[in-house]
Amino acid sequence: MAEEHPSPPLVVLASVYAGLFLASLATAGILSSGGHVPSPFDPPLDSFEFFFLHSRALRWSAFLQLGAAVPLGLFAATASSRLRFLGIQAAGTTIALFGGIGAAILLALSAAVQWALAWPDVVVSPATVRSLHLLAFATGGPAHVMLLGILLAGLAVTAGIARLLPRWMMVSGLVLAVVAELSWLSLVVPAASVLLPLARFPAFAWLIVAGALLPRRRVAAPEPSGVGFVPGRPATQTP
């Protein structure tokens, strides 16, 4: 008899996470009349001008990104629980949980810093804006993406080896995880920041597909029904 894992749908959690994050970017662009949050590697005065002129756009962007952190954390907790329910006791289940919860916390922290930047009495000096902007980038950029990569790696390897996900999902998840970890270099090599979107946005699609493919039901082992029962073989009755 098949048993079903009592949990929210993974595909829904991944879709809500991706949707809210993408909505935060779109909202910031619309409310700032097509502008975008400048890179921390741009001249500091560019950041100061953007945050001073577009506080409403930044506030709504932070609101949506904070909301995105919740389904990401729930996805990690549910996926880890799902793997254990399906009989996987490998360390990868806990590794995925660590990555997902860490990524969610860092995304929430980045959103909170962005929200603080949206207040006129905070944006009073280029030095203050510069400090908060760098913190928002570090937490929501390389730190968040690196932990997101750990979530992908934990799920890809554990579910792939157990054949709960197809091989192409395991390979693509590992490739994205490597790109995500390499984004760490952006803290010392600004040009490496191009790796952040290359890992982040494909990861959205990967999590949605993984959430749709990961089985929700397990087949319970049959109970012994005769003296001749041997685990792994059909039960037999002795005359």
N, C-alpha and C positions, 0 to 999 in steps of 0.2 A: 504494500500500500504506500502511496506517495504522501510524504509530509511536506507541508508548505512553510517556508520561513516567515514568521510573523514580523513584517517590516514594511516601511514605506517603499514604493517603487524606486529603484535606483535610477532608472532612466528619467524619472520626473525630477528627482533631486539634482541630477547633473544638468538637466535642461534649465531648471530655475537658476542654478548657479551661473551657468554660461549666459543666460538671458539677462539677468540682472547686471552682470559685469559689462556686457556689451551695451546695455541700455545706459549705464553710467557714462560710457564714452560718448555715445550718441547725444545724450542730454547735455553734456558739457560742450560739445560742438555746436548744438543748436542754440543754447542759451548764451553762448559767447559769440554768436554770429559767424560760425565757421572757424573759430579759433581752436587751438588745442593747448593743453598744458605744456609749457616749454620743458625741454630736457634740462636736468640739473647741470649738464655740461655746457649749456648756453650761457651767454653773459648774464651775471646776476641781476642786472637791471631789467632784462627781459622778463624774468620771473616776477620781479617786484611789480612791474607794470601790469602783467597779466592778472596776478592775484588781487591787485588793487582795483582793477576795472571789472573783474568778472567774479565777484564773490558769490553771486546767486548761482551761477553755473557750477562753481566748485562745491557749494553747499549741497546741491542736488546730486552731484556726482558722488560725493562722499556718502550721502544717504543711501544711494543704490549699491555702492560697493560694500558698505557695512551689511546691507541686507544679503548680498551675495555670499558673505563669509559663513552665514548660518547653514544654508543647504550644502555647502562644501564640507563643513564639519559633520553634518548629518550623513552625507554620502560616505565619508571615510568610516564613520562608526558603523553604519549599516553594512557596508561592503566587507569590513573585517568580521563582523558578526556572521554575515552570510557564508563566508568561506569556512569559518569554524563549524557552522551548522551543517555544511556539506561534507564535513569530515576532515578538513585541512587543518593540521596542527603545526604546520611549518612556521618558522619565524617571520616569513613574509607577511602573514596576516597582521602581526603587530607592527612590522615595519611600515606597512601601508597605513595603518591607523596613526602612527607617529607622524608620517608625512602629511596626511590629510588634516589632522587636527592642528599641526604646526602651521600649515599653509593658511588655514582658516583664521587662526589667531593673528598671524602677521598681516593678512589682508584687512582684518578688522582694525588693527593698530594703524595701518597706513590710512584707512578711511577716517579714523579719529583725528589724525594729524592734519589731513586735508580739511576736515571740518573746522579745526582750529584756525587754519589759514584763511577761512572764508569770512572772518570777522574784521571789520575795519579797524577796531582798536588794537588788533594784533598786528595787522599789516602797517606798522608805523615806521619801520626802518628796513633797509635792504639786508642788514645783517640778520635780523630776526627771521625774515622771509627766507633767506638763504638757508639758515639752519633747519627750519621746519621742512623746507622743500627737499633738502638732502635726506632728512629722516623719512619722509614720506616715500621717496624713491627707493631708499635702501630696503625698507620693510615691505613695500608693495611690489618692488621690482625683483632684484636678484634673490633676496631672502625668501619671499613668497614663492617665486618660481622654482627655486631649488627644492623646497619642501614639497611643492606640487609634483616635481619630478620623482621624489622618493615615493609618493603615493602611487604614481604610475608604475614605477619599477616594482614595488611590492605586489601590486595587483597583477601586473603582466607576467612576472616570473612564477608566482604562486599558482595563479589560475591557469597559466599556460602549461606548466609542467603537469598539472592535474587534469589537463584537457577539458577544463571548464570554459576556456576561451580558445578560439582557433589560433593556429601558429602565427598567422599574419598579424593578429592582434598582439601577441607576445612580442614579436620582433619590432613592430611599430612602436609599442609602448616603451621598449628598451631604448630605441633610437631617440624618442622624444625625451626620455629621462636623461640620456647622456647630454643632449643639447641643453636641457634645463640646468644640469649641474655645471656645464661649461659657462653658463651665463654669470656665474660667480666672478668670472674674470672682469666683468663690467665695473667692478669696484676699483680696479687698478688700471684697466685698459678701456677707456671710454668707447672705443670702436666696437668692443664686444657686446655693447648694449643691444646691438641688432639681434642677438640671440634670444632676447627676452620675448619679443612677439613670435619668433619662430618656434618657441617652445610653448608659450602660453595659449595661443589661439588654436593650434592643432590639438592641444591637450583637452580643450573643451569638447571637440568632436570625439576624441578617443574615450573620454569618460562617459559620454552619452551612449556610444556604441557598446562599451563594456557594460554599462548599466542595463542595456537592452538584452545583451547576450548571456550574462551571468545567470545560471539556473537559479530558480527560486525554490524548486522542489527537490527532495531527495527520496530515494526509494528505500523504504525500511526493509531490513533483512527479514526473511521469513522465519517464523518461530518453529522450533523443532516439533515434528508431529509424530515421530516414531522412534523405536529403539535404535534403528539403523541410521539415524540422522548424523551426517558429517558436515561441518561448516564448509560452505562453498559448493556442496553437491546437493542434488535433489534428495528430499527425504524419502526413506523407504520404510515399509512396514514388514516386520518379520511375521511369518505365519504362526 
